[in-house]
């Protein structure tokens, strides 16, 4: 699942995942993302930090608190590079922080590896 308000970034990620034969759905903000995680129960969530309505940190906290959700691996996409910001993400339940700019192919490879494990 891709949760990102930026159409270009979401499109690149979805295209890369599709080319790797990985089915993915998209949500455009954190609130939609939490609803989609509840509905779709994905194994992996690519979650942007800075989004309208509900940011990625808030969405991650809500996902982690939801006992009815099979807990996915959450990869946080962010331009925040300060150690305190990254520590906050990990403390909220993010499994890995991926700094922007990133290489979509590298993320697709990482998702493929996670799905295979």
C-alpha positions as CSV (number, residue, x, y, z in Angstrom):
1,X,0.0,0.0,0.0
2,X,1.2,3.5,-0.8
3,X,0.0,6.4,1.4
4,X,1.2,9.7,-0.1
5,X,-0.5,12.9,-1.0
6,X,2.1,13.6,-3.8
7,X,0.6,12.2,-7.1
8,X,4.0,12.1,-8.7
9,X,5.7,10.1,-5.9
10,X,2.7,7.8,-5.5
11,X,2.6,7.2,-9.2
12,X,6.3,6.3,-9.4
13,X,6.0,3.9,-6.6
14,X,2.8,2.3,-7.8
15,X,4.3,1.9,-11.3
16,X,7.4,0.3,-10.0
17,X,5.4,-2.1,-7.8
18,X,3.2,-3.0,-10.7
19,X,6.2,-3.7,-13.0
20,X,7.4,-6.0,-10.3
21,X,4.0,-7.8,-10.2
22,X,3.2,-6.4,-6.8
23,X,-0.4,-5.4,-6.4
24,X,-0.7,-2.1,-4.4
25,X,-3.5,0.4,-3.6
26,X,-3.1,4.1,-2.8
27,X,-4.4,6.4,-0.2
28,X,-3.9,10.2,-0.5
29,X,-3.6,11.2,3.2
30,X,-3.1,9.6,6.6
31,X,-6.8,9.3,7.4
32,X,-7.6,7.5,4.1
33,X,-4.5,5.4,4.8
34,X,-5.7,4.1,8.1
35,X,-9.1,3.3,6.6
36,X,-7.4,1.5,3.7
37,X,-5.2,-0.5,6.1
38,X,-8.2,-1.6,8.0
39,X,-10.0,-2.6,4.8
40,X,-7.1,-4.1,2.8
41,X,-4.9,-5.5,5.6
42,X,-1.7,-5.0,3.5
43,X,1.6,-6.7,4.6
44,X,3.6,-3.5,3.8
45,X,2.7,0.2,3.9
46,X,4.8,2.9,2.3
47,X,3.8,5.9,4.4
48,X,4.7,9.5,3.7
49,X,5.3,11.6,6.8
50,X,4.0,15.0,5.7
51,X,0.4,14.8,4.5
52,X,-2.8,16.7,5.0
53,X,-5.7,15.6,7.3
54,X,-3.5,13.2,9.3
55,X,0.3,13.0,8.9
56,X,2.2,9.7,8.7
57,X,3.2,9.7,12.3
58,X,-0.4,10.0,13.4
59,X,-1.5,7.4,10.9
60,X,1.3,5.0,12.1
61,X,0.3,5.5,15.7
62,X,-3.4,4.7,14.9
63,X,-2.4,1.6,12.9
64,X,-0.2,0.3,15.7
65,X,-2.9,0.9,18.3
66,X,-5.6,-0.9,16.2
67,X,-5.9,-4.5,17.6
68,X,-8.2,-5.6,14.7
69,X,-5.4,-4.9,12.1
70,X,-2.9,-7.5,11.2
71,X,0.2,-5.4,11.8
72,X,2.0,-4.5,8.5
73,X,5.6,-3.5,8.0
74,X,5.6,0.3,7.8
75,X,8.3,2.1,5.8
76,X,8.2,5.9,6.4
77,X,9.1,8.1,3.5
78,X,10.4,11.5,4.6
79,X,12.6,14.5,3.9
80,X,13.1,14.8,7.7
81,X,16.7,13.9,8.3
82,X,17.2,15.0,11.9
83,X,18.0,12.2,14.3
84,X,15.3,13.3,16.6
85,X,12.7,13.1,13.9
86,X,13.8,9.7,12.8
87,X,13.8,8.5,16.5
88,X,10.2,9.8,16.8
89,X,9.2,7.8,13.8
90,X,10.7,4.6,15.2
91,X,9.2,5.3,18.6
92,X,5.8,5.6,17.0
93,X,6.2,2.1,15.4
94,X,7.8,2.7,12.0
95,X,9.9,-0.2,10.9
96,X,12.2,1.7,8.7
97,X,12.7,5.4,7.7
98,X,13.5,6.0,4.0
99,X,14.9,9.5,3.3
100,X,13.8,11.5,0.3
101,X,14.9,11.8,-2.3
102,X,14.9,8.0,-2.8
103,X,15.3,5.6,-5.7
104,X,12.0,4.0,-6.5
105,X,13.7,0.9,-7.8
106,X,15.5,0.4,-4.4
107,X,12.1,0.7,-2.6
108,X,10.5,-1.8,-4.9
109,X,13.4,-4.2,-4.4
110,X,13.0,-3.8,-0.6
111,X,9.3,-4.4,-0.8
112,X,9.9,-7.5,-2.9
113,X,12.5,-8.8,-0.4
114,X,10.1,-8.2,2.5
115,X,7.3,-10.0,0.8
116,X,9.6,-13.0,0.1
117,X,10.6,-13.3,3.7
